[in-house]
Amino acid sequence: MDIALKTARVALVGNPNSGKTALFNALTGAHQKVANYAGVTVERKEGLIRAASGRTMSVLDLPGTYSLRARSPDEEVTRDAVLGRLAGETPPDVVVCVADATNLRLVLRLILELKAVGRPMVLALNMYDIAQRQGLRIDLERLGAELGVPIITTVATRKRGIDDLIVAIEDRAAVAAVTESQWHSPDAAELRTAAREAERIMKACVRPPERPDTLTGKIDAVLLHPVGGLLILMALLFVMFQAVFSWAAPLMDGIEAGIGWLGSLVATVLPDGLLQSLIVDGIISGVGSVLVFLPQILILFLFIIALEDFGYMARAAFLMDKIMGGAGLHGR
């Protein structure tokens, strides 16, 4: 089949919390489906986009990762999909690396790893509006020359840059990709070389704001302190679990009383027998035993969502990374 006519396979790769899924939703809209990868319980999200030329492209939203050196089942799926080793999956024709423009240093090593794979690539510099508000100055022309990939600035939540990104993806899809990647997991020396290269590119292409966000810096100095930060984390966890068990108690008692009242009401209306036992002891009691825990679940999720929105979850993962590393785990 002619490369210009076939449906191109596009893989979205990026760090967690880089706006990758928001970009996927902006690209595909409602034209997406969710399933699981074969053999693992990792969610698989795929959608379709249609370019202005009429060409259809299939987009795969891969799990977030910091490196192709996988340390979890999610990261293994991303690595194998990019390398074309994933069972039942066609290798991608184009890799779109989604980067948080406000934290480019974190993604540079992943970009260098993806370049080594040899597949046509586009860099989507997401959250570019936030980077501009923070006063970050990114030399896009120099960065594109250093990395050797086209760069598109995007704001996924507002669908800015999406049309330009689709055009860039279509252009890169016309480039012949490698049939089989020769990528290998880098050794310690190669990792140090990649880190130095990433730092060099960062210094050459990104200038920090002239007046840095001192408030954020002061907050991070407290929250990420080796001792004080852990004490704050422990205090937050204590408040969370105290709230789950204390605040939820009156609501749980109310639900339990309501279920008991409903069961008594039904028992007085229905005559004794199997039907009454089925409804009162089976349906009402069964559903009630689940509903009684609903306040605890809602309060717990309320705390988790609030901490994620305030950006504390990433800081907590950073704090716990060294501690969990002793058990062979990471902070997340």
Buried (B, 14 or more C-beta within 10 A) or exposed (E): EEEEEEBBBBBBBBBBBBBBBBBBBBBBEEEBEEEEBEEEEBEBBBBBBEBEEEBEBBBBBBBBBBBBEBBBEBBBBBBBBBBBEBEEBEBBBBBBBBBBBBBBEBBBBBBBBBBBBBBBBBBBBBBBBBBBEBEBEBEBEEBBEBBEBBBBBBBBBEBBBBEBBBBBBBBBBEEEBBEEBEBEEBEEEEBEEBEEBBEEBBEEBBEEEEEEBEEEEEBBEEBBEEEEBBEBBEEBEEEBEEBBEEBBEEBBEEBBEEBEEBBEEBBEEBEEEEEBEEBBEEEBBEEBEEBBEEBBEEBBEBBEEEBEEEBBBBBBBBBBEEEBEEEEEBBB
